[in-house]
């Protein structure tokens, strides 16, 4: 889902609609809650549990910041500003993809 949103932004940069981004964010949030929030540190190696918890905290933080970035993108009027906001969203998505891969990998 994160990769799909990143691809959407790459294909249609400043023309991306606010409602489309918010819908994607809603889908991402649902996916996150279904797949990652419920992961339990009891099922992983004790050596990596602190790191696992730190990554989960970062994911929550990045989701909140992504939501803010989308809000700022939605309010931008000039294409230059929209492009900068899209860059921020893309960077945030890259971080989230990396964090989610860590979470899912360590839970196998």
N, C-alpha and C positions, 0 to 999 in steps of 0.2 A: 504494500500500500504506500509506503514512503517513497519507493522508487517510482511508482505510478504517478504520484503527485509531482515528483521532481521532473519526470518526463513531460508531464502536462505543462509545467512552467517553462521548460526548455523549448517546447514546440510552439507555444503561443505567449511569449513574454508579456509585454505591457497590455495586451488585449485580454488577458485572462480576467474573467468576471469575478467580482466580489462574491457573489452567491456560489459560484463554482468552487472557489477556494474555501469558503466557509463549509460547504458541503463535504469537501474532501477532508477538512480538518475534523469535522464531526465523525466521518467514517474512520479516520485515523485514531481518534480518541476512543471510539468503540472497540476497534481492533486492539489497541493498547490495553484497555481494561479487560478484555476477554483473554488475551494471550500473555501479557506480561505482569500485570498487577497481581494476579493470583499466584505467580511463581513464588515458591517458598524457599527460603534459604536453608531450611532443615534438610532439603534433599540434595544439597551440594556439599562438596568437600569443605571442611572447616577452615582450611588454609585460605580459600578464596572467598569465604563468606563476607568478610569486611569489604573487600573490593566489589563483590556482587551487590552489596547494599549501597555502596557509593555510586555505582553505575545506575542502579535503579533510581536513586535520588537525582542524579543528573538527567535521566530521561524525563522525570516529572518536571524538572526545571526547564528543560529544553521545550517540552510541550507547551508550557505556559508562555515562554518567550516566542515560540512559533505562533501562538494565538495572537500575541501582541504585534508581531511582525505583519501578520495577515491583516490585522485591524489598521495598522499604519499604511500598508499597501492600498487598502480599500479607500482610505481617505486622501491618498496622493492624487494630485491633479495633473502634474507634468510628467511626461514620459521619462525624463531623466530621473526624477524622484522614484517613479514606479520601478525603473530598472535597478536602482540602488536597493530598494526594498525587496525586489525579487532576488537579488544577489544575497541579501541577508537570509531570506527564506531558504534559498538553495543551500547556503552554508549550514543553516540549522538542520535542514533535512539530512545533509551528509553526516552531521554529528549524530543525529538520531538513528540513522541507518547503522552506523558503527556501534553505537551503544546497544541497539537491539540485537545485533549479531553477537555481541559479547554475551548478552543475557541468554539468548537462545542456545548458543554454543555451550555455555557453562551449565545449562540445565539438562543437557543430553545425557 
